[in-house]
Amino acid sequence: MKTVIIEVKSPEESFAEMRQSLKSGKPDTCARISFVSFELLWKVLTLNRWNVVQAMTGAGPLGIRELARKLGRDVSAVHADCAALVKAGVIDRTTQGKYLFPYDAVHVDFMLKAA
């Protein structure tokens, strides 16, 4: 199963983990999508966009109309959400013009600390 971890981490923390992985020679077992703040996470992954990600998880490449049907939403609204997710690096666009979220599972990982 191909899993992605969605997390909130500073660039410094992400680079430190990457350096540690390179030093150890052991690659990370999961892909990661990192956001620098909770605000950015919630701005990018709105409820409708989260529903897009959920519908695309494990589904393979999907056309925009097929995805809109799955979600029971307007095609243009789903297209706008997909464009935002592509721009944020959450989903991909194939050369055939379809959208792809290449993971079978999503793990959301963040810790809320005192300010």
Secondary structure, DSSP 8 states (H G I E B T S, - for coil): --EEEEEE--HHHHHHHHHHHHHHT---SSEEEEESSHHHHHHHS-HHHHHHHHHHTTT-SB-HHHHHHHHT--HHHHHHHHHHHHHTTSSEE-TTS-EE---SEEEEE------
